[in-house]
Structures are given as C-alpha cells and as structure tokens.
Amino acid sequence: MSLAQAFDPTSNALNAIRLALAVIVVVSHSWPVTGRGDDPLLGAQDWGDWAVGGFFAISGYLITASRDTTPSFAIFVWKRFLRIYPAFLSALIAVAFIAAPLSTILTDVSWNAADSLQYVWRNSFLLITQPAIGSTLNDSPIPDSWNNPLWTLAYESACYLLIGILFTLLPSRFRLGAIAGAGLVCSVATALALGDVLSVPAVVLKGFHLGSFFAAGAFLYLGRRKIPMRRVLFISSVSVLVLAVLLRIDAVLAPLPLAFLLLWGGTKLPLRKVGAKNDISYGMYIYAFPVQQLLHLALPSLSIPLLFAVMSAFLTLPLAWLSYRFIEKPSLRLKTLWTVQTRAVGG
C-alpha cells in the first residue's frame, strides 16, 4: 500500500499529533520560563525545535495537498490567511490588553496602553519586531518576550507562499524534482552554516532549517503514490533519526525521516477523533507561552519544570478551545467567500 492509499485526508491522526507537538513545545519552554536553564536537548536540537520541525513537516504535506486541490493561487492564499492570521491577531490583542495588564497585579511593574498598541501594530505583519510590552515582564526569567513561539509563523507563511508560487509557475512533472532540490539546498545550507563553513544571518539559517522540514513534507505528498508504507521504511527512518541524534547531526538529517514517521503515525494511530471537531493544536501553540509567563509571575516558587508544564497546558486548554470555536472555526467558514465572489464577477 502506498502513502496515497494509506492516508485518508478526512480521517487521520495528524490533529492529535499536532496537539502532542504543541504540548512538547510547552514542556520544552518550562525550563527557561521557570529559570531552570535552557530547553532540554535531544541531539543538537532542543525539544521545542523538534516539535516545530514536526509542525513544518506536517504542514509541508497538508499545505502542498491544499495547493494541489485549490484552483488558483489567490484562493489558496485566502484560505491560508484565514487559517493563520485571525487567530494570530487575536492572540496579539489578548496578550496586549489582557495578559500584560493582568501581570501588573502580580508585580510592581506598571502597564502602559501605548506600549500594548505598539506591540499589536509592530507585530501585526507576522514579523515579531517587538516581543515585549514595556517593562511588564521585568520579574520574569524571560523578560523580553510575551509570546516566544510566534516567530515561526512568518517562516510558515513564507513556505505557504513559496509552494503556492511553485505550483503556479511549474508544470506538474517538474514539481517533485523542484521540491527535492529545494529541500537538499536547505539541508546543505544548514549543514554548512552549522559547520561554520557558510556565514549567514541567524534569521536566514532558521529559514533554511525550517524550510528543509517543510520541503520534506511536500516531497512526501508529491511522491505519495510511489512511497510504500512498508515496515522497512519505518525501521529505516527510526534508525536514521537515532543515528543522527547520537552523532548530533539531527538538524540536517532529521527532516525526511521525521516527516515520514509523522505521516506513518497519522495513518496508523487510533486517534482519528482527537481534534476532528475542535482542532485546538494551533490555539495551544499561540497561547501557552503567555499563560506560562503569567503562571510563573503568580507562582514564582513553582520551579519543577514538568509540573509547571502540566499546569500550563491545563490552563491553556480552555483558551485554545475558545480560539478555535470563536476565531478559527468562524474564519474558516469564509474560505468560500473568495470563490463565490470570483464566480459572481466571472458570471
């Protein structure tokens, strides 16, 4: 059975896997937020890096599928905008005008509405250029960021645009080769930069690194009819990841085997109902860090990272549910608006 035959787009465990990845990010951040040091490492990457790489690999598969089945570039961009931006903007506003003022109750620091307005405006284009809000986090071990994970959304949006443009410009017979080449370039550039052979700014290195995971997922989608879901590939992927971790070259070698294992899990795990009606993984990702910041300000003596992570995830769950039910889901209903308007104009 090929990957195309095994993977059901309407019934799979990827929502559950994405929620698990979001929780891993929460766990990883629990060390620095509580002042217990950096995120724990697995090989050359911390736990959060692995989870974000997993997000990009899954997005590579699903977003490429979305572009493949969307009739025009404009409609594709509209759909992707609705999936990311409304909830992102809502999270900015919630942090600026709820979390930041609330934090002053727990500290002696004052809050200024002008700082919050600047926070929303300067970050509203997905590029996080003002991560802090005045001095509201001065009592936190991470005083310079209210919502650290948001930086990845600009890279994810860039990947969306690139895959959209690729499908627009290239005939179908060239796409697999183009994606394979792009993934190879990203991985080689990452290896050269990490080995101090290639000097690039950190912002560019992050793009190469995350781009390699997205390209891996896109490669699996484009080659899905020829990729067999055999146990030997599963074992090989696990073996490559273990070897890469032991040799600390996982930042370069992890993308393709990790992407395959995540898709394998999406087809095999009996978790298809998790997130089928309420996909809270995105809400968990964009709200957990502000919750962690507030939790630490409220309970600074709570310094056991795993316990802190459990409490953080538990407190974030209702916010993630509210985000999906009242922001993300209503926004997704507007997907057909562009199509309807285009047809009306055409008619």
C-alpha positions in Angstrom: 0.0 0.0 0.0 1.3 3.4 -0.9 1.2 6.5 1.2 -1.5 7.9 -1.0 -3.7 4.8 -0.4 -3.0 4.6 3.3 -3.5 8.3 4.2 -7.2 9.4 4.4 -7.3 13.3 4.3 -10.6 13.3 6.1 -9.8 10.8 8.8 -6.3 10.6 10.3 -4.4 11.2 13.5 -2.5 14.3 12.4 -4.6 16.6 14.6 -3.7 14.5 17.6 0.0 14.5 16.6 0.0 18.3 16.2 -1.6 18.7 19.6 1.1 16.5 21.0 3.8 18.6 19.3 2.3 21.8 20.8 2.4 20.2 24.2 6.1 19.3 23.7 6.7 23.0 23.0 5.0 23.8 26.3 7.2 21.2 28.1 10.4 22.5 26.4 9.7 26.1 27.4 9.0 25.2 31.0 12.8 25.1 31.8 13.7 28.7 30.7 10.4 30.2 31.9 10.9 28.9 35.4 14.6 30.0 35.4 15.9 26.4 35.3 18.1 26.9 32.3 17.8 26.3 28.5 15.3 24.0 26.9 16.4 20.3 27.2 18.3 18.9 24.2 17.8 15.8 22.1 20.8 15.6 20.0 21.7 19.0 18.6 18.2 20.4 18.9 16.1 21.2 21.9 12.6 19.6 22.4 10.9 22.7 21.0 13.0 22.6 17.9 12.0 19.0 17.2 8.3 19.9 17.7 8.4 22.9 15.4 10.2 20.8 12.8 7.4 18.3 13.1 4.8 21.1 12.6 6.6 22.2 9.4 6.9 18.6 8.1 3.1 18.1 8.6 2.4 21.5 7.1 4.5 20.6 4.1 2.4 17.6 3.3 -1.0 19.2 4.1 -0.4 22.6 2.5 1.0 21.1 -0.7 -2.1 19.0 -0.8 -4.2 22.1 -0.3 -2.4 23.9 -3.1 -2.7 20.9 -5.4 -6.5 20.9 -4.9 -7.1 24.6 -5.0 -7.9 26.0 -8.4 -6.0 29.3 -8.1 -3.1 30.9 -6.3 -5.4 33.7 -5.0 -7.9 31.3 -3.4 -5.1 29.3 -1.9 -3.6 32.4 -0.3 -7.0 33.4 1.0 -7.5 30.0 2.6 -4.1 30.1 4.3 -4.6 33.7 5.5 -7.9 32.6 7.2 -6.2 29.7 8.9 -3.3 31.6 10.4 -4.0 35.3 10.7 -7.3 35.9 12.5 -6.2 33.7 15.5 -2.7 35.2 15.4 -4.0 38.8 15.6 -6.5 37.8 18.3 -3.5 36.3 20.3 -1.6 39.6 19.9 -4.6 41.6 21.2 -5.3 39.2 24.1 -1.6 39.4 25.2 -1.5 43.2 24.8 -4.7 44.1 26.6 -5.4 41.2 28.9 -2.2 39.3 29.8 0.0 42.4 30.1 -2.3 44.4 32.3 -3.1 41.3 34.4 0.6 40.8 35.0 0.8 44.1 36.9 -1.4 42.7 39.6 1.3 40.1 40.3 4.2 42.5 40.2 5.1 46.1 41.0 5.6 47.0 37.3 3.2 49.4 35.6 1.4 48.9 32.3 1.1 51.5 29.5 -1.6 51.2 26.9 0.6 52.8 24.3 3.1 50.0 24.7 0.4 47.5 24.1 -0.8 49.3 21.0 2.7 49.4 19.7 3.1 45.6 20.4 0.0 44.8 18.3 0.9 47.2 15.5 4.5 46.3 15.1 3.9 42.6 15.2 0.7 42.6 13.1 2.6 41.7 9.9 3.6 38.3 11.3 7.2 39.5 11.9 7.7 39.8 15.6 9.7 43.0 15.9 8.5 44.0 19.4 8.3 40.8 21.6 8.0 42.7 24.9 5.4 45.2 26.2 7.1 47.9 28.2 8.6 46.5 31.4 5.7 44.2 32.2 8.0 41.1 32.3 10.9 42.6 34.3 10.2 40.0 37.0 10.3 37.0 34.6 13.4 34.9 33.7 12.5 35.7 30.1 11.8 39.5 30.3 12.0 40.2 26.6 9.2 38.1 25.1 5.5 37.7 25.8 4.9 35.1 23.1 8.1 33.4 22.0 6.6 30.8 19.6 5.0 33.3 17.3 8.3 33.9 15.4 7.8 30.7 13.5 4.6 31.9 11.8 6.4 34.3 9.4 8.5 31.3 8.2 5.5 29.1 7.8 3.7 31.8 5.8 6.7 32.2 3.6 6.7 28.4 2.9 3.0 28.7 2.0 3.7 31.4 -0.5 6.6 29.6 -2.0 4.7 26.4 -2.5 1.8 28.4 -3.9 4.1 30.1 -6.4 5.9 26.8 -7.3 2.6 25.2 -8.3 1.6 28.3 -10.3 4.8 28.5 -12.3 5.9 24.9 -12.7 4.1 22.1 -14.7 3.2 19.1 -12.5 6.0 16.9 -13.9 8.7 19.3 -12.6 7.4 19.8 -9.1 8.7 16.8 -7.3 12.2 17.5 -8.6 12.0 21.1 -7.6 10.9 20.3 -4.1 13.6 17.7 -3.7 16.2 20.2 -4.9 14.9 22.9 -2.6 15.0 20.5 0.4 18.5 19.4 -0.5 19.6 23.1 -0.8 18.1 23.9 2.6 19.7 20.9 4.3 23.2 21.5 2.8 23.0 25.2 3.6 22.0 24.3 7.2 24.9 21.9 7.4 27.4 24.4 6.1 26.2 27.2 8.4 26.2 25.0 11.5 29.7 23.8 10.5 30.9 27.5 10.2 31.7 27.0 6.5 28.9 29.3 5.4 28.3 32.6 7.1 24.6 33.6 7.1 22.5 35.7 9.5 20.6 33.7 12.1 17.3 34.7 10.5 18.3 33.1 7.2 19.7 30.0 8.9 16.3 29.5 10.6 14.7 29.7 7.2 16.9 27.1 5.7 16.4 24.8 8.7 12.6 25.1 8.9 12.4 25.0 5.1 14.0 21.6 5.0 11.3 20.2 7.2 8.5 21.8 5.1 10.2 20.5 1.9 10.3 17.0 3.3 6.6 17.0 3.9 5.9 18.5 0.5 8.2 15.8 -1.1 6.2 13.0 0.6 2.9 14.5 -0.7 4.2 14.8 -4.3 5.7 11.3 -4.2 2.9 9.7 -2.2 1.7 7.3 -4.9 5.2 5.8 -5.1 6.2 5.7 -1.4 5.3 2.3 0.1 4.1 2.2 3.6 6.3 -0.7 4.5 7.7 -1.6 7.9 11.3 -1.5 6.5 10.9 2.2 5.8 9.5 2.8 9.3 12.5 1.0 10.8 14.9 2.8 8.5 13.5 6.2 9.4 13.8 5.4 13.1 17.4 4.2 12.7 18.4 7.3 10.8 16.9 9.5 13.5 18.6 7.6 16.3 22.0 7.7 14.5 21.6 11.4 13.7 20.8 12.2 17.3 23.8 10.2 18.6 26.1 11.9 16.1 24.4 15.3 16.8 23.7 15.9 13.1 19.9 15.7 13.5 19.4 19.3 12.4 20.5 18.2 9.0 19.3 14.6 8.7 16.1 14.7 10.6 13.6 16.3 8.2 12.7 13.5 5.8 12.7 10.5 8.3 10.8 12.6 10.8 8.2 13.6 8.2 7.7 10.0 7.1 7.3 8.9 10.7 4.7 11.6 11.4 2.7 10.6 8.3 3.1 7.0 9.3 1.6 7.9 12.7 -1.1 9.8 11.0 -2.2 6.7 9.2 -1.7 4.1 11.9 -2.5 5.7 15.3 -6.1 5.1 16.6 -6.5 8.8 17.4 -8.6 10.0 14.5 -11.3 11.5 16.7 -8.9 13.8 18.5 -9.3 17.2 17.1 -11.8 16.1 14.4 -14.4 18.6 15.6 -12.3 21.0 17.6 -8.6 21.3 16.5 -7.0 23.1 19.4 -3.4 22.5 18.4 -2.9 26.0 16.9 -4.5 27.6 19.9 -2.3 25.6 22.3 0.7 26.8 20.3 -0.1 30.5 20.3 -1.5 30.9 23.9 0.7 28.6 26.0 3.7 30.9 26.3 1.7 33.9 27.7 0.0 31.5 30.1 3.4 30.3 31.2 4.7 33.8 31.8 1.6 34.7 33.9 1.8 31.4 35.8 5.4 32.0 36.7 4.7 35.5 37.9 1.8 34.2 40.0 3.8 31.2 41.4 7.5 32.0 41.2 8.4 29.3 43.6 7.0 26.6 41.3 10.3 25.5 39.8 9.6 21.9 38.8 9.5 22.1 35.0 7.3 19.1 34.3 4.8 20.0 37.0 4.9 23.6 35.6 4.3 22.2 32.1 1.3 20.2 33.2 -0.3 23.2 34.9 0.5 25.4 31.9 -1.1 23.0 29.4 -4.2 22.6 31.6 -4.7 26.3 31.9 -4.1 26.9 28.1 -6.7 24.3 27.0 -9.8 26.5 27.5 -8.1 29.4 25.7 -7.2 27.1 22.8 -10.8 25.8 22.7 -12.1 29.4 22.7 -9.7 30.3 19.9 -10.9 27.5 17.7 -14.6 27.8 18.4 -14.9 31.6 18.2 -12.0 32.7 16.0 -10.5 29.9 13.9 -13.7 28.0 13.0 -15.8 31.1 12.1 -12.8 32.3 10.0 -12.6 29.0 8.1 -16.2 29.4 7.1 -15.1 32.3 5.0 -13.0 30.1 2.8 -15.6 30.0 0.1 -16.2 33.8 0.1 -13.4 34.4 -2.4 -14.6 31.6 -4.7 -18.2 32.9 -4.6 -17.1 36.5 -5.3 -14.9 35.3 -8.2 -17.7 33.3 -9.7 -20.0 36.2 -9.4 -17.6 38.6 -11.2 -17.0 35.9 -13.8 -20.7 35.4 -14.3 
